[in-house]
Amino acid sequence: MNKLVANTTLFAVLCLIFLVVRPSQALSCGQVSGAVAPCISYLTQGGSPTQQCCNGVKSLRDLIPTQPDRQTACNCLKAAASSYPSIKPDAASNLPGRCGVPINIPISTSTNCNRF
């Protein structure tokens, strides 16, 4: 039960963080959050990503066709990674590859989002 409460709390806080976005941007952190929300268990516990998680990664890929969208998504993912020490860095960086979805935005606290 405690694990469920912790994961639910983590998800709620992620959603709150991702809702902060500059009005001039087409893509919101809420959209990014919604796409990766099914991946919380994988990102915090490891193992294998679920099909629902991989579908979210595919959805994220489809949301970021332009450079500004990729930079927004990158900054959202970077903020999430730095806000939650329970996210496993290896799981986060390997997520797109584990899902077979080419997204060239690493989920890391050290990512330079200006290069996307």
Secondary structure as UniProt FT lines:
FT   HELIX           2..18
FT   TURN            23..24
FT   HELIX           29..36
FT   HELIX           37..39
FT   HELIX           40..45
FT   HELIX           51..63
FT   HELIX           67..83
FT   TURN            85..86
FT   HELIX           89..99
FT   TURN            109..110
FT   HELIX           113..115
//
